[in-house]
């Protein structure tokens, strides 16, 4: 089976959950004896694709990138143009059995003809929360719908995502949607040290809009004020904005709320050292940070909605996202009771064992094979 992997996600993600997903899946699939994976990408700044050697790297493009980067010139447009020409060559000259788009640009429809393609839907966030997105991003909604309608098969990353698809677009054929969960490859690198406080609550990722960070902030504030040695660590998500710093200062907590960037091999240390990880998001298609925290044995506090019960099950501690008091009390429990913390740490590690990239890759591979057979099936009548 020849699989043509669309490069579009690798144009604009240096890191990120979607490019991580495809890289992990195809790092397993490419080693199957009856498969060939083609990624028509000459160069990318994406760390995952480079680590796994998924692309056919062009030393010319690599050298050009180094020169332009030194001159502070963006190469993204150039990379995309070169990759586009290369992709056209591959599409016109190479026989492939199935096409795998990595995001929702439907450009490939004019090239693939009647070849089957399998679309992965990560969430329905743009459809459910349009108020959080600029008008230009809402084109994603239009493109996603077009591709869902035309796809031979659809992979949804959770049962919740599948339900959302069918609730919003009931005309989509339910029989062509298969749920395949993510995995995680996060491990603790013992050769790495990270400077972190002894006592901290952990938050990971972006903080705006539906991520609901300010609910956590208001809930944790009384605990931070009571204990000056306690910190709220915000891992990733970019530096604090002036408006955020002004809020922290007004609350008298500017010295206890810390934003820390991290490298990929440092993230497990953030989870492993935390009293608990709080994920107050109003919606996630899957919620990779939940799984990352669990594999590190970090107790997780989150809402009982969206995909979270599927991922965390009884290893998660569920909170009422309308009650700051409820979240505060449950954070306090993990800060003050080591036995409870250890209990949920063990539960988390056990639950995380159910999610592996190798299993996800095997399931995806079977879906790709089914898509090929579905496309070859003669039309009745």
C-alpha positions as CSV (number, residue, x, y, z in Angstrom):
1,X,0.0,0.0,0.0
2,X,1.4,3.4,-1.1
3,X,0.3,6.2,1.2
4,X,0.7,9.8,0.1
5,X,0.9,12.0,3.1
6,X,-0.1,15.7,2.5
7,X,2.5,18.1,3.8
8,X,0.3,21.1,4.6
9,X,0.5,20.9,8.4
10,X,4.3,20.9,8.2
11,X,4.4,24.3,6.5
12,X,3.1,26.2,9.5
13,X,3.8,24.1,12.6
14,X,7.3,23.9,14.1
15,X,5.7,22.1,17.1
16,X,2.1,21.3,17.7
17,X,-0.4,18.5,18.4
18,X,-1.5,17.9,14.8
19,X,2.0,17.5,13.3
20,X,3.0,15.4,16.3
21,X,0.0,13.1,15.6
22,X,0.9,12.5,11.9
23,X,4.6,12.1,12.6
24,X,3.9,9.5,15.4
25,X,1.4,7.6,13.3
26,X,3.6,7.4,10.3
27,X,6.8,6.6,12.1
28,X,5.1,3.3,12.9
29,X,3.2,2.8,9.6
30,X,6.3,3.3,7.4
31,X,7.9,0.3,9.0
32,X,5.1,-2.1,8.0
33,X,6.4,-4.5,5.4
34,X,3.7,-3.9,2.9
35,X,3.5,-0.1,3.1
36,X,5.3,2.9,1.6
37,X,4.8,6.4,2.9
38,X,5.5,9.3,0.7
39,X,5.8,12.8,2.2
40,X,6.5,15.3,-0.6
41,X,8.3,17.8,1.5
42,X,11.8,19.0,0.7
43,X,12.4,20.9,3.9
44,X,10.5,21.9,7.0
45,X,11.2,23.6,10.3
46,X,8.9,21.0,12.0
47,X,11.0,19.3,14.7
48,X,9.0,16.1,14.7
49,X,9.3,15.4,10.9
50,X,13.0,16.1,11.1
51,X,13.6,13.9,14.1
52,X,11.8,11.0,12.5
53,X,13.3,11.6,9.0
54,X,9.9,11.4,7.4
55,X,10.7,13.9,4.6
56,X,13.1,13.8,1.7
57,X,15.2,16.6,2.8
58,X,16.8,18.9,0.2
59,X,20.2,20.1,1.2
60,X,19.8,23.1,-1.1
61,X,16.7,24.1,0.8
62,X,18.4,23.5,4.1
63,X,21.3,25.7,3.1
64,X,19.0,28.4,1.8
65,X,17.1,28.3,5.1
66,X,20.2,28.8,7.1
67,X,21.2,31.8,5.0
68,X,17.8,33.5,5.1
69,X,17.3,32.7,8.7
70,X,20.6,34.4,9.5
71,X,19.3,37.4,7.6
72,X,16.0,37.3,9.5
73,X,14.1,36.6,6.3
74,X,11.0,34.3,6.5
75,X,11.3,31.2,4.3
76,X,7.8,29.9,4.9
77,X,6.3,31.2,1.6
78,X,9.4,29.9,-0.4
79,X,9.2,26.5,1.3
80,X,5.5,26.2,0.5
81,X,6.0,27.2,-3.2
82,X,8.8,24.7,-3.6
83,X,6.9,22.0,-1.8
84,X,3.8,22.7,-3.9
85,X,5.7,22.2,-7.1
86,X,7.3,19.0,-5.7
87,X,3.8,17.8,-4.6
88,X,2.4,18.3,-8.1
89,X,5.2,16.3,-9.5
90,X,4.6,13.5,-7.1
91,X,0.8,13.6,-7.7
92,X,1.3,13.4,-11.5
93,X,4.1,10.8,-11.6
94,X,3.7,8.5,-8.6
95,X,1.0,5.9,-8.2
96,X,-0.5,5.9,-4.8
97,X,-3.3,4.0,-3.2
98,X,-4.6,6.5,-0.6
99,X,-4.1,10.2,0.2
100,X,-4.0,11.5,3.8
101,X,-4.7,15.3,4.2
102,X,-3.1,16.7,7.3
103,X,-5.3,19.8,7.5
104,X,-8.4,21.3,5.8
105,X,-7.0,23.0,2.7
106,X,-8.9,21.2,-0.1
107,X,-6.3,22.1,-2.8
108,X,-5.6,18.4,-3.4
109,X,-9.1,17.6,-4.7
110,X,-8.1,18.8,-8.2
111,X,-5.2,16.4,-8.3
112,X,-6.4,13.2,-6.6
113,X,-9.2,12.3,-9.0
114,X,-11.1,9.2,-7.8
115,X,-8.3,8.2,-5.4
116,X,-9.6,7.6,-1.8
117,X,-8.6,10.0,1.0
118,X,-9.0,9.7,4.7
119,X,-9.6,12.8,6.8
120,X,-8.8,13.2,10.5
121,X,-11.1,15.6,12.4
122,X,-9.4,16.8,15.6
123,X,-12.3,18.8,17.0
124,X,-15.2,21.0,16.1
125,X,-14.0,24.0,17.9
126,X,-14.5,26.5,15.0
127,X,-18.1,25.4,14.6
128,X,-19.0,25.4,18.3
129,X,-17.1,28.5,19.3
130,X,-17.1,30.8,16.2
131,X,-17.0,33.9,18.4
132,X,-13.4,33.2,19.3
133,X,-12.1,33.1,15.8
134,X,-11.5,35.8,13.2
135,X,-13.5,35.8,10.0
136,X,-10.6,34.4,7.9
137,X,-10.3,31.4,10.2
138,X,-13.9,30.6,9.7
139,X,-13.0,29.4,6.2
140,X,-11.8,26.3,8.0
141,X,-15.4,25.5,8.7
142,X,-16.3,25.6,5.0
143,X,-13.3,23.6,3.9
144,X,-13.7,21.0,6.7
145,X,-17.3,20.4,5.7
146,X,-16.4,20.0,2.0
147,X,-13.7,17.5,2.9
148,X,-15.9,15.5,5.4
149,X,-18.5,15.2,2.7
150,X,-16.0,14.0,0.1
151,X,-13.8,11.8,2.3
152,X,-13.9,8.1,1.8
153,X,-13.4,7.6,5.5
154,X,-13.2,10.0,8.5
155,X,-11.1,9.5,11.7
156,X,-12.5,11.2,14.7
157,X,-10.1,11.5,17.7
158,X,-12.8,10.8,20.3
159,X,-16.4,9.6,20.6
160,X,-17.2,13.2,21.6
161,X,-15.8,14.6,18.4
162,X,-17.8,12.0,16.4
163,X,-21.0,13.1,18.2
164,X,-20.2,16.7,17.5
165,X,-19.7,16.0,13.8
166,X,-23.0,14.2,13.6
167,X,-24.9,16.8,15.7
168,X,-23.7,19.7,13.6
169,X,-23.8,17.9,10.2
170,X,-26.4,15.0,10.5
171,X,-26.1,14.4,6.8
172,X,-22.6,13.1,7.1
173,X,-22.6,9.3,6.8
174,X,-22.0,7.9,10.4
175,X,-20.7,4.6,9.0
176,X,-17.6,6.2,7.5
177,X,-16.5,7.8,10.8
178,X,-14.1,5.7,12.9
179,X,-12.9,6.8,16.4
180,X,-9.2,6.4,17.0
181,X,-7.6,7.9,20.1
182,X,-4.3,9.6,20.3
183,X,-1.3,8.2,22.2
184,X,1.7,9.9,23.8
185,X,5.4,9.5,23.5
186,X,6.2,11.8,26.4
187,X,8.9,10.4,28.8
188,X,11.0,12.0,31.5
189,X,14.6,12.6,30.3
190,X,16.7,12.1,33.4
191,X,19.6,13.9,31.7
192,X,17.6,17.1,31.7
193,X,17.0,19.4,34.7
194,X,14.4,22.2,34.9
195,X,14.4,25.0,37.4
196,X,11.0,24.8,39.1
197,X,9.7,25.7,42.5
198,X,9.1,23.0,45.1
199,X,5.3,23.6,45.3
200,X,3.2,24.5,42.3
201,X,0.0,24.0,40.5
202,X,0.5,23.4,36.8
203,X,-1.3,24.9,33.7
204,X,-0.1,24.1,30.2
205,X,-0.7,25.8,26.9
206,X,-2.6,28.8,25.6
207,X,-4.7,30.8,28.1
208,X,-7.2,32.7,26.0
209,X,-10.9,32.3,25.3
210,X,-12.4,28.8,25.8
211,X,-9.2,27.6,27.5
212,X,-10.8,29.2,30.6
213,X,-7.5,30.1,32.3
214,X,-9.0,33.0,34.3
215,X,-11.4,30.6,36.0
216,X,-8.4,28.7,37.3
217,X,-6.7,32.0,38.3
218,X,-9.7,33.2,40.4
219,X,-10.1,29.7,42.0
220,X,-6.4,29.4,42.9
221,X,-5.9,33.0,44.1
222,X,-7.0,32.4,47.8
223,X,-4.6,29.4,48.0
224,X,-1.7,31.4,46.6
225,X,-2.4,34.3,49.0
226,X,-2.5,31.9,52.0
227,X,0.8,30.2,51.0
228,X,3.5,32.5,49.6
229,X,5.6,29.4,48.7
230,X,2.9,28.1,46.4
231,X,3.1,29.0,42.7
232,X,1.0,28.7,39.6
233,X,3.2,27.7,36.7
234,X,2.0,28.4,33.2
235,X,4.0,26.2,30.9
236,X,4.1,27.4,27.3
237,X,1.4,29.6,25.9
238,X,3.6,32.5,25.3
239,X,4.8,35.3,27.6
240,X,2.3,37.1,29.7
241,X,0.7,40.1,28.1
242,X,0.7,43.5,29.8
243,X,-3.0,43.0,30.6
244,X,-2.4,39.7,32.3
245,X,0.5,41.1,34.3
246,X,-1.8,44.0,35.4
247,X,-4.4,41.5,36.7
248,X,-1.7,39.5,38.6
249,X,-0.3,42.6,40.1
250,X,-3.8,43.9,41.2
251,X,-4.3,40.5,42.9
252,X,-1.0,40.7,44.7
253,X,0.2,37.6,43.0
254,X,2.7,38.8,40.3
255,X,5.6,36.9,42.0
256,X,3.7,33.6,42.3
257,X,2.4,33.3,38.8
258,X,5.2,32.3,36.5
259,X,5.2,31.7,32.7
260,X,7.9,29.2,31.6
261,X,8.6,28.2,28.0
262,X,9.8,24.6,27.6
263,X,11.6,22.3,25.2
264,X,10.1,19.0,24.2
265,X,12.4,17.0,26.5
266,X,11.6,19.3,29.5
267,X,7.8,19.0,29.5
268,X,7.6,15.8,31.5
269,X,9.5,17.4,34.4
270,X,6.7,20.1,34.6
271,X,4.1,17.4,35.0
272,X,6.1,15.1,37.3
273,X,6.9,17.9,39.9
274,X,3.4,19.5,40.1
275,X,1.0,19.0,43.0
276,X,-1.7,18.7,40.3
277,X,-2.4,19.7,36.7
278,X,-5.5,21.8,36.1
279,X,-7.1,21.7,32.7
280,X,-10.2,24.0,32.9
281,X,-10.8,24.1,29.1
282,X,-14.5,24.4,28.0
283,X,-13.9,22.1,25.0
284,X,-11.2,19.8,23.5
285,X,-11.4,17.3,20.7
286,X,-9.2,15.0,22.7
287,X,-7.0,16.9,25.2
288,X,-3.5,15.7,24.8
289,X,-2.2,17.5,27.9
290,X,-4.6,15.4,30.0
291,X,-2.9,12.2,28.7
292,X,0.6,13.8,29.0
293,X,-0.1,14.6,32.7
294,X,-1.4,11.1,33.4
295,X,1.5,9.3,31.8
296,X,3.8,11.3,34.2
297,X,1.7,10.4,37.2
298,X,0.4,13.9,37.7
299,X,-3.2,14.2,39.2
300,X,-5.5,15.9,36.7
301,X,-8.4,18.3,37.6
302,X,-10.8,18.9,34.7
303,X,-14.4,19.4,33.7
304,X,-16.8,16.4,33.2
305,X,-17.6,17.2,29.6
306,X,-16.3,17.2,26.1
307,X,-13.8,14.3,25.5
308,X,-12.4,14.4,29.0
309,X,-14.3,11.4,30.6
310,X,-13.1,9.3,27.7
311,X,-9.5,10.1,28.3
312,X,-9.3,10.4,32.0
313,X,-12.0,8.0,33.1
314,X,-11.9,7.5,36.9
315,X,-8.3,8.7,37.0
316,X,-9.5,12.3,36.6
317,X,-10.8,14.5,39.4
318,X,-13.8,16.3,37.9
319,X,-14.8,19.8,39.0
320,X,-17.8,22.1,38.5
321,X,-16.6,24.8,36.1
322,X,-19.2,27.1,37.4
323,X,-17.8,26.9,40.9
324,X,-14.5,28.6,41.9
325,X,-15.0,27.2,45.4
326,X,-15.2,23.6,44.1
327,X,-11.9,23.9,42.1
328,X,-10.2,25.7,45.0
329,X,-11.1,22.9,47.4
330,X,-10.0,20.1,45.1
331,X,-6.6,21.9,44.4
332,X,-6.3,22.2,48.2
333,X,-6.8,18.5,48.6
334,X,-3.8,17.7,46.4
335,X,-1.7,20.3,48.1
336,X,-2.4,19.1,51.6
337,X,-2.9,15.3,51.3
338,X,0.0,13.3,49.9
339,X,-1.9,10.0,50.2
340,X,-4.6,11.3,47.9
341,X,-2.1,12.7,45.5
342,X,-0.3,9.3,45.3
343,X,-3.6,7.4,44.9
344,X,-4.5,9.5,41.8
345,X,-0.9,9.5,40.5
346,X,-1.1,5.6,40.3
347,X,-4.6,5.7,38.8
348,X,-3.3,8.2,36.2
349,X,-0.4,6.0,35.1
350,X,-2.6,3.0,34.7
351,X,-5.2,4.9,32.7
352,X,-2.5,6.3,30.4
353,X,-1.4,2.8,29.4
354,X,-4.6,2.4,27.4
355,X,-3.4,5.0,24.9
356,X,-0.4,4.3,22.7
357,X,0.8,5.6,19.3
358,X,1.5,2.0,18.1
359,X,-2.1,1.0,18.7
360,X,-3.4,4.2,17.1
361,X,-1.1,3.6,14.1
362,X,-2.4,0.0,13.6
363,X,-6.0,1.3,13.7
364,X,-5.3,4.0,11.2
365,X,-3.6,1.5,8.9
366,X,-6.7,-0.6,8.9
367,X,-8.9,2.4,8.1
368,X,-6.6,3.3,5.2
369,X,-6.9,-0.3,3.9
370,X,-10.7,-0.1,4.3
371,X,-10.8,3.2,2.4
372,X,-9.0,1.6,-0.5
373,X,-11.4,-1.3,-0.6
374,X,-14.4,0.9,-0.3
375,X,-13.3,3.0,-3.2
376,X,-12.7,-0.1,-5.4
377,X,-16.2,-1.5,-4.5
378,X,-18.5,-1.4,-7.5
379,X,-21.5,0.9,-7.3
380,X,-24.7,-1.0,-7.0
381,X,-27.1,-0.8,-9.9
